Amino acid sequence: MTNLLGEFIGTLVLLSFGVGSCANLTLKDSKGEGGGGGGAWIAVTTGWAFGVVLGVFTAIALGAPQADLNPAITLAKTMLGVYTPGHALITMLVQVAGGLAGAAVAWLIYLPHWKITEDKAAKMGCFCTAPAIRTPIANLITETVVTLILVFLVFVIFSKDLSDGGAKFATGFGPYLVGILVWGLGLAFGGPTGYAINPARDLGPRIAHAILPMGNKASFDWGYAWIPIVGPMFGAVLAVIMGKTFGIL
């Protein structure tokens, strides 16, 4: 039970920072509105990276030592025998619920700004991803490959050769490296689809956007919503195959 609590609150922390970072730069009359052109993307990716680190530490402190915060990571670990299928499914659902709750926290903090922001797409963009160029196959490939990189490099960071071998980084340093990884992925590969790389990060807030009052808003966009779910899960499977092929796992 504590494992599920940790995953829920940890994902909540992650999403509150991520959605909040987007809202700060997007919503009308926010102190961060506009964000200085290209500097806005740096600010958004930094907010998500910090959210990952803080979410992971929160999850661990509340009894979830795996601190996945991401159904794609949970799927990969299930393939490696860390979870039973039933436990994995419950964990994934809890992560999505945490994502919804974290988005709701950010919505509450920026409560008066949603109604006065007229741009429906901008409001939705605070919660969930959308492609820069809507080409489903290319968008799916992007989410798959970027998640493959994420999960594979998580395996690398926590591999025995690094934690016990030449790198010898201190105990507890891993989450910081994962935060740097997510930051780098956003800076390098976030342009085409907004780098969801996490079904809970996209689906939970997408549901929050659909149910929370915020004046005029966009539709749920189910035509695209499946891509940031399927792509990351497929990428996680490929990462496990690659990790085994190269002897990391």
CORJOFEN-V105624 format. One line per field, one symbol per residue. phi: phi as a letter, one per 20 degrees, with the letter a starting at -180 (. if undefined). burial: # if it has 16 or more other ideal C-beta (glycine too) atoms within 10 Angstrom, else .. Layout:
BEGIN
phi->???
burial->???
END
This chain:
BEGIN
phi->.fgffffffffgfgfffffffffgedffmffegnmmmfffffffffffffffgfffffgffeodfflfmbgffffffffenfdfgfffffffffffffffffffffgffdgfeffeeeffffffffebebffcfcgfffffgfffffgfgffffgfgefffefddfflffgneggfffffgffffffeceffcnlflagffefgfffggfdefbmfbfffmffdgfffdfgfffffffffgffffemfe
burial->..##.######################....#..#....#..##################.#.#.##############...#....#.###.##############..#..##..#....##########.......######.##########.#.#..#...........######.######..##.###################.#.#..##.....##.###.##########.##....##
END
